[in-house]
Amino acid sequence: MTVIDSYAHVFPMRLIEALEDVSPTAELRALRNQSSYLYDDARRIAYMDEHGFDVQVLVLARPPVWLGMERADIHRLTRVANDSIAEFAGRHPQRFLGVGVIPVVDDVMMEEFERLHTELGLRGVLIFSNIEGRPLDDSSMWPLYERAAATGVPIWIHPQHANFYPWIGKDVLDRTLAWPFDTSLAMARLVYGGVFEKYPDIKFVTHHMGGMIPYFASRIDAFSRSTAKVYARLGIGESSGPQLTGPAIDHFRRFYNDSVSNGSAESLSLALRFFGSDHIMFGTDFPFGPEDGSWAVEELRNVRSIDVSDDDRERILHGNLEHLLGL
C-alpha cells in the first residue's frame, strides 16, 4: 500500500546559511544540530526506504525563524527558501513533492506565489497560523485566498509563535500546547471570517490533526449557534464575522488535516469521526521527535493499526493527498 507523508519537514542548508547572515537566532542555530535529515537528501531517502515511506511532501520547518525580520529581508529570503525547496525536491522527483512558503502577504509575496507554483513547480504554499500577530482573516491575506482558490493551489498551515505569556516557552509549552491552540484559532478565523463562504473550493491543510478542533467540536457548535449572540448582546463579545451558510461547525469540516497524533489511536479515531476519512491525510512531522525521526514510524504504525476499512486506510495513506494535488 502506497505511503505518502503529507507533512514532512525540510530546511535546506542553503536557506540556513542565508538566514544566518541576516537573523542568527537560537531557533536557526538549533536547526543545524537537531537533525541532518532536514538538509541531507541522501540520508533522508535511506530512511524512507528503510521504513516504507514512498513519497514525502516537503514543508518548511521552524516558522519562528521568520519573526522580527525587516520586510525587505523577508522578501529576499523567501525567494531563497522557495528556490532551495524546489531544488531539494527536484533531486528526487519521484520521492519528494515540494511546498513553497509565504511568511507574509503583500504585493511582492503575491508575485512570489505565482512564481512558486508555475516557474518552480511547487505543489502548494505554506503560511503560518498568525501573520506577525494578525489573524488569518486579516484583510492583507485575502489576495492570497483569491488566487489560491482560482489556481487550485492548496495552502498548508503551520502554527507560529504568538504573544500568550512570557513563560510559555518553559517546558516547551509553546510548542506542546500553544501551537495546537494557535492552529485552532487560525482555523476559526478562516471559518468565521467567511473565507470558505466566499471561496468554497479553497483547500487548507492543517498540522497536528486540526489542533483542538475535533476535541471541542460540540462546544464550538453550541457557542456558534447561540452563546456568541448572547455575549454580544450583553456587551462582552466583539462583533461577529459575516453570516455563514449553514452551521459554522460544518465549515470546519472542510479543512484537510494531517494525521499527526503522536501515536494516539484514540485521538486519530476522534479526528476521523469529526473530519471524515476523506479529509485526514497521513503525516508525520518528520524528522522531529526523539531518536531522530522515530515519530514518523509511530505515526505509520498508528494509521495501520486503527479500526477502519481498507478503503479508508488507502485514502488516509495516499488517496486523499493524491486527490488534493490532482496526482
C-alpha positions in Angstrom: 0.0 0.0 0.0 1.5 3.3 -1.1 2.5 5.7 1.7 2.7 9.4 1.2 3.7 11.7 4.1 1.7 14.8 3.6 3.5 16.9 6.3 7.3 16.2 6.4 9.6 19.0 7.3 12.7 20.2 5.4 15.1 23.1 5.8 17.8 23.2 3.1 21.3 24.2 4.2 21.4 26.9 1.5 18.5 28.6 3.4 20.1 28.1 6.8 23.2 29.8 5.7 21.3 32.7 4.0 19.3 33.3 7.2 22.4 33.1 9.4 23.7 36.2 7.6 20.5 38.2 8.4 18.9 36.8 11.6 21.2 34.3 13.5 18.6 33.3 16.1 18.7 30.4 18.6 15.8 28.9 16.6 18.0 28.9 13.5 21.1 27.6 15.3 19.0 24.7 16.6 18.3 23.6 13.0 21.9 22.7 12.4 22.0 20.5 15.4 18.6 18.9 15.6 18.6 16.6 12.6 20.6 16.4 9.4 17.5 14.9 7.7 16.3 18.5 7.4 19.0 19.2 4.7 20.6 15.8 3.8 18.5 14.3 1.0 20.6 11.1 0.6 20.2 10.2 4.3 16.5 11.1 4.1 15.9 8.8 1.2 17.7 6.0 3.0 15.3 6.5 6.0 12.3 6.4 3.7 13.4 3.2 2.1 14.1 1.6 5.4 10.8 2.4 7.0 8.4 2.2 4.0 7.7 5.8 3.0 7.2 6.2 -0.7 6.8 9.9 -1.0 7.2 12.9 1.3 5.6 16.3 0.9 8.3 18.8 1.9 7.1 21.6 4.2 9.5 24.2 5.6 10.2 23.8 9.3 10.6 26.2 12.2 8.3 29.2 11.5 9.8 31.3 14.4 12.9 31.9 12.3 10.9 34.5 10.3 9.9 36.6 13.3 11.3 40.1 13.7 12.8 40.4 10.3 12.5 43.5 8.1 10.1 43.1 5.2 12.8 43.5 2.6 14.8 40.7 4.1 11.7 38.5 4.2 11.1 39.1 0.5 14.7 38.2 -0.4 14.9 35.2 1.9 11.5 33.8 0.8 12.9 33.5 -2.7 15.9 31.7 -1.4 13.5 29.4 0.6 11.4 28.5 -2.4 14.3 28.1 -4.7 16.1 25.8 -2.2 12.9 23.7 -1.6 12.3 23.3 -5.3 16.0 22.3 -5.8 15.8 19.8 -2.9 12.6 18.2 -4.2 13.9 18.2 -7.8 16.8 16.0 -6.9 14.4 13.1 -6.3 11.2 14.0 -8.1 9.7 10.5 -7.7 10.1 10.7 -3.9 9.5 14.4 -3.0 6.8 16.9 -3.6 7.7 20.5 -2.6 5.6 23.1 -0.9 6.6 26.7 -1.1 6.3 29.3 1.7 5.0 32.8 2.0 5.7 34.2 5.6 3.7 37.4 4.9 1.3 38.5 2.2 1.9 41.7 0.2 2.3 42.6 -3.4 5.8 41.2 -3.6 4.8 38.0 -2.0 1.9 37.6 -4.3 4.3 37.7 -7.2 6.3 35.0 -5.4 3.1 32.9 -5.0 2.7 32.9 -8.8 6.4 32.0 -9.3 6.4 29.1 -6.8 3.6 27.2 -8.4 4.5 28.0 -12.1 8.2 28.5 -12.6 9.3 26.4 -9.6 6.7 23.7 -9.9 6.0 23.6 -6.1 2.7 21.9 -5.3 1.3 24.1 -2.5 2.1 27.1 -0.3 2.8 27.3 3.4 1.5 30.1 5.6 1.6 30.4 9.4 -1.3 30.4 11.9 -0.8 34.1 12.5 0.9 36.7 10.3 3.1 38.9 12.6 0.4 38.6 15.2 -2.5 39.3 12.8 -5.3 36.7 12.3 -5.7 34.8 9.0 -8.9 36.6 8.1 -7.0 39.9 8.1 -7.6 42.0 5.0 -4.0 41.6 3.9 -4.5 37.8 3.4 -7.4 37.8 1.0 -5.4 38.3 -2.2 -3.7 35.0 -1.5 -7.0 33.2 -0.9 -8.5 34.6 -4.1 -5.5 33.3 -6.2 -5.3 30.0 -4.3 -8.9 29.4 -5.0 -8.6 30.4 -8.6 -5.5 28.3 -9.2 -6.4 25.3 -7.0 -3.1 25.6 -5.1 -3.6 24.1 -1.6 -2.5 26.2 1.4 -0.6 24.4 4.2 -0.9 26.0 7.7 1.8 25.7 10.3 1.5 27.1 13.8 3.5 30.2 14.6 4.7 31.6 18.0 2.1 34.1 19.4 2.1 36.5 22.3 0.4 34.5 25.0 2.6 34.7 28.2 6.3 35.4 28.8 6.6 31.9 30.4 5.0 30.0 27.6 8.4 28.6 26.4 9.1 26.9 29.7 8.9 23.1 29.4 8.3 23.6 25.7 4.7 24.6 26.3 4.9 27.0 23.3 5.1 24.0 21.0 3.3 21.4 23.1 0.1 23.3 23.8 0.3 26.8 22.3 0.9 25.6 18.8 -2.3 23.4 18.6 -4.2 26.3 20.2 -2.9 28.8 17.6 -3.8 26.4 14.8 -7.3 26.2 16.2 -7.6 30.0 16.4 -6.3 30.2 12.8 -8.9 27.7 11.6 -11.7 29.5 13.5 -10.7 32.9 12.0 -10.8 31.4 8.5 -14.3 29.9 9.2 -15.8 32.9 11.0 -14.1 35.4 8.7 -16.0 33.8 5.8 -13.1 32.5 3.7 -14.9 29.2 2.9 -18.1 31.2 2.4 -16.5 33.3 -0.3 -14.2 30.6 -1.7 -16.0 27.2 -1.1 -13.4 25.2 -3.1 -10.3 26.6 -1.4 -8.1 23.9 0.2 -6.3 24.3 3.5 -4.1 21.6 5.2 -3.6 21.8 8.9 -0.9 20.4 11.1 -1.3 18.2 14.2 -4.6 16.9 13.0 -6.6 20.1 13.2 -5.3 21.2 16.6 -8.0 21.3 19.3 -11.0 21.4 16.9 -12.1 17.7 17.0 -12.0 17.7 20.8 -14.0 20.8 21.2 -16.4 20.5 18.3 -19.5 20.3 20.4 -18.5 23.4 22.3 -17.7 25.3 19.1 -21.1 24.3 17.7 -23.0 25.3 20.8 -21.3 28.7 21.1 -21.7 29.5 17.4 -25.4 28.7 17.4 -26.5 30.8 20.5 -23.9 31.7 23.1 -21.9 34.1 21.0 -25.0 36.1 20.2 -25.9 36.3 23.9 -22.5 37.5 24.8 -22.6 40.2 22.1 -26.0 41.4 23.4 -24.5 41.6 26.9 -21.7 43.7 25.6 -18.9 41.2 26.4 -18.4 39.8 22.9 -17.0 41.5 19.9 -18.9 41.8 16.6 -19.2 38.6 14.6 -18.0 38.0 11.1 -20.2 37.5 8.0 -23.3 35.4 8.1 -22.4 31.8 7.2 -24.4 29.4 5.1 -25.2 26.5 7.4 -23.8 25.7 10.8 -20.3 27.0 11.5 -19.1 23.6 12.6 -19.7 22.3 9.1 -17.2 24.8 7.7 -14.5 23.4 10.0 -15.0 20.0 8.3 -13.8 21.5 5.0 -10.1 21.5 6.2 -7.8 18.8 5.2 -5.6 17.7 8.1 -2.5 15.5 8.6 -2.7 12.5 11.0 0.0 13.7 13.4 -1.4 12.4 16.8 1.9 11.4 18.4 0.9 7.8 18.3 -2.6 8.1 19.8 -5.1 5.8 18.1 -7.9 7.3 20.2 -7.1 10.8 19.0 -6.9 9.8 15.4 -10.2 8.0 15.6 -11.8 11.1 17.1 -10.4 13.2 14.3 -11.6 10.8 11.7 -15.1 10.8 13.2 -15.2 14.6 13.0 -13.4 15.4 9.7 -14.2 12.2 7.9 -11.9 9.7 6.2 -11.7 11.9 3.1 -10.1 14.8 5.0 -7.4 13.1 7.0 -4.0 12.6 5.3 -1.1 10.6 6.7 1.5 13.0 8.1 4.4 12.6 10.5 6.2 15.9 11.5 9.4 14.2 10.2 12.1 14.4 11.4 11.1 15.9 14.7 10.7 14.0 17.9 13.1 11.8 19.9 15.6 9.4 18.3 15.9 11.4 15.1 12.7 10.7 13.3 11.1 8.0 15.4 7.7 9.8 15.5 7.3 9.1 11.8 7.4 5.3 12.4 4.9 5.6 15.2 2.5 7.6 13.1 2.6 5.0 10.3 2.1 2.2 12.8 -0.8 4.1 14.2 -2.6 4.5 10.9 -2.0 0.9 10.0 -3.4 -0.3 13.4 -6.7 1.7 13.7 -10.0 0.1 13.1 -11.0 1.4 9.7 -11.9 -0.1 6.3 -9.2 -0.9 3.8 -10.6 1.8 1.6 -10.4 4.4 4.3 -6.8 3.4 5.1 -6.0 3.8 1.4 -7.5 7.3 1.5 -5.5 8.3 4.6 -2.2 6.8 3.4 -2.2 8.2 -0.1 -5.6 8.7 -1.8 -6.6 12.0 -0.2 -3.2 13.7 -0.9 -3.3 12.4 -4.5 -6.8 13.9 -4.8 -5.8 17.2 -3.2 -2.9 17.6 -5.6 -4.6 16.0 -8.7 -1.9 13.4 -8.9 
